[in-house]
Amino acid sequence: MLIVAVIFLLGVANFALHKAVLESGHALIGQVPGFVHMLGGRLSLLTEFLVLLAAMMLAANGWPSLVWAYLAYSGLNAVAAWLILT
């Protein structure tokens, strides 16, 4: 269960970064395809949720090393958010 908790905490951080990028008003956000803006950006947050849910379910059902893949995914998200926000 510790692995699922770690993935959950990483997911919370991913959501915070994602929301900060969506609300940043950066010119890059205006250049993404239209489906990203559907429902005020909530469609992309739904996608983020589905990735988190899949990672947690796989880790809970016998894929404990998936935490490393989700950690790498979270690291890439953090770097991308940092590049966009600075």
N, C-alpha and C positions, 0 to 999 in steps of 0.2 A: 504494500500500500504506500510505502514511502516513495516509490518510483512514480506512482500516479499523482501523489501530492506535489512532487517536484515538477512534473509535466504541467499540472494545474497552475502552479505559481509562475512557470514560464509563460503559460497561456495568458495569464492576467497581465503580465508585462507586455506580451505581444499585442493584446487588445489596447493597452494604454498607448503604446507607440503608434499603432494603426490609427487610433482616434486623433492623436496629436498631429499626425501627418495629414489626415483628412481635414482638420480644422486649421491647418497652418496657412492656407491661402496661397501656397507656393504655386508659381506658374506651371510647374510640372503636372500638378493635379488637373489643370485644365486641358492638358494634352492627352490624358488617358482616354481609352474608348468610352463611349456613352454608357455602356452597361454598368460601369463602375459607379456612375453617378445615380443609378436607379435607386429609388427610395432614399435619397439623401445620403448615399454612401453606405447604407445599411446592408446592401447586397454583398459588398466586399467584407463587411464585418461578419455576415452570415458564413461566408466562405472561410474566414479565419476560425469561426466557431466549429465548423465541420472538420477542419484540419485538427483542431484541439481535441474534439470528441473522438475522432478516429485514433489519434495517438494515445489517448487515455484508455480507450477500449482495447486496443492492441496490447498495450503494456499490461493491462489488468488480466489479459487472457493468454499469457505465456510469451510475450515478446518484451522482456524487461530491458534488453539492450536498445530498444527503440528510444529510450531517453537520450541517448547520444545523438541520434538523428534529429530529434526535436530540439536538442540543445544547439546543434549546428544551425538548424532552421531559425531558431530564435536569435542566434548570433548574427546571421545574415540580415534578419529583420532589423536588428539594432543598428547595424552598420548602415543599412539603407536609410533608416529613419534619421540617423545622425547626419548623413550626407544631405538629406533633403531639408532638415530643420536648421542646419547651420549655414 
